[in-house]
Structure formats: C-alpha cells, structure tokens
Amino acid sequence: MRKEIQYEAIKSWLETKKGTIVLPTGVGKTYVGATIAVKQLLNNSISTVLIVVPTVSLVKQWREEIIKFYGEDIMSSNSINISCLQTVYKQRN
C-alpha cells in the first residue's frame, strides 16, 4: 500500500510538474520528494534543486535519504541544496 501511494504521488507530480504533496505520516514524503527531484535532475529537466525544510534534523534526513537511494555522487555534484528555514516561531498568545 505504501509503495502504491508513493508511486501515485510521484506519477501525478511528474505529469503536472506542479503541486503540493500531502501524505500521511510514515508514508514516505521525503522519499517521494527526493525521487521527484533526482528524476528531474537526471532527465536534465532542471539543473539544481533547492529543498527547504523547517528543522536541522530534516536537513540530515533528506540528505541521508537521497544518499541511501541515489548514492553519494548525486549529493556531491552540488546540484542539490538542502537548507533549513524556520518561518514559524513560538509566540505568547
């Protein structure tokens, strides 16, 4: 079931080349996003990828996922940049 959901999300995004991926916890959003990015790079559809995440731990997670499935070479090519940008912060009220 998990792989079917991932496949459908990847297929849908690659057909339209736009949109937001919304999947339940544990389905593999990182894998889906990484797969879309790497496929676009390998097909020369794009030359660079910027992945923006809200926490430093997610920077590490994305990097590890990409290396796990696509190898160290894709990360060392400088085509993928993973950055942490926190846009929400704690407030009183």
C-alpha positions as CSV (number, residue, x, y, z in Angstrom):
1,M,0.0,0.0,0.0
2,R,2.8,2.4,1.0
3,K,4.6,1.9,-2.3
4,E,1.4,2.4,-4.3
5,I,0.7,5.7,-2.6
6,Q,4.3,6.8,-3.3
7,Y,4.1,5.8,-6.9
8,E,0.9,7.6,-7.4
9,A,2.2,10.8,-5.8
10,I,5.4,10.7,-7.9
11,K,3.5,9.9,-11.1
12,S,0.9,12.7,-10.5
13,W,3.6,15.3,-9.8
14,L,5.8,14.4,-12.8
15,E,2.7,14.6,-15.1
16,T,1.8,18.2,-14.0
17,K,5.2,19.4,-12.8
18,K,3.4,21.4,-10.0
19,G,1.5,21.0,-6.8
20,T,1.9,20.1,-3.2
21,I,2.5,16.6,-1.9
22,V,0.3,15.9,1.1
23,L,0.7,12.4,2.5
24,P,0.1,10.8,5.9
25,T,2.8,10.4,8.5
26,G,5.0,7.4,7.7
27,V,4.2,7.1,4.0
28,G,7.5,8.5,2.8
29,K,7.2,12.1,1.8
30,T,10.9,12.5,1.9
31,Y,11.4,9.6,-0.5
32,V,8.7,10.9,-2.8
33,G,10.2,14.4,-2.9
34,A,13.7,13.1,-3.3
35,T,12.7,10.8,-6.1
36,I,11.0,13.7,-8.0
37,A,14.0,15.9,-7.6
38,V,16.5,13.3,-8.7
39,K,14.4,12.2,-11.7
40,Q,14.2,15.9,-12.8
41,L,18.0,16.3,-12.4
42,L,18.8,13.0,-14.3
43,N,16.4,13.9,-17.1
44,N,18.1,17.3,-17.4
45,S,14.7,18.9,-16.9
46,I,16.3,21.1,-14.2
47,S,19.9,21.9,-13.3
48,T,19.6,22.5,-9.5
49,V,17.3,21.6,-6.6
50,L,16.6,23.7,-3.5
51,I,14.9,21.7,-0.7
52,V,13.7,23.9,2.2
53,V,12.9,22.3,5.5
54,P,12.0,23.7,8.9
55,T,14.5,21.9,11.1
56,V,18.1,20.9,11.1
57,S,17.2,17.3,11.7
58,L,15.2,17.3,8.5
59,V,18.2,18.5,6.6
60,K,20.0,15.4,7.8
61,Q,17.1,13.2,7.0
62,W,16.8,14.5,3.4
63,R,20.5,14.1,2.8
64,E,20.6,10.6,4.2
65,E,17.5,9.5,2.1
66,I,19.0,10.9,-1.1
67,I,22.3,9.2,-0.5
68,K,20.6,5.9,0.5
69,F,18.5,5.7,-2.7
70,Y,20.6,7.5,-5.2
71,G,24.2,7.5,-4.0
72,E,26.7,10.0,-2.7
73,D,27.5,11.2,-6.2
74,I,24.2,13.0,-6.6
75,M,24.9,15.0,-3.4
76,S,28.5,15.7,-4.2
77,S,27.5,17.2,-7.6
78,N,26.3,20.4,-5.9
79,S,23.0,20.1,-7.8
80,I,21.0,19.6,-4.6
81,N,21.0,22.2,-1.8
82,I,19.1,21.4,1.4
83,S,18.5,24.4,3.6
84,C,16.8,25.0,6.9
85,L,14.5,27.9,7.1
86,Q,12.3,28.4,10.2
87,T,9.4,30.6,9.4
88,V,7.3,30.0,12.4
89,Y,8.4,30.7,15.9
90,K,6.8,30.5,19.4
91,Q,4.8,33.4,20.5
92,R,2.8,34.2,23.6
93,N,-0.9,34.0,22.9
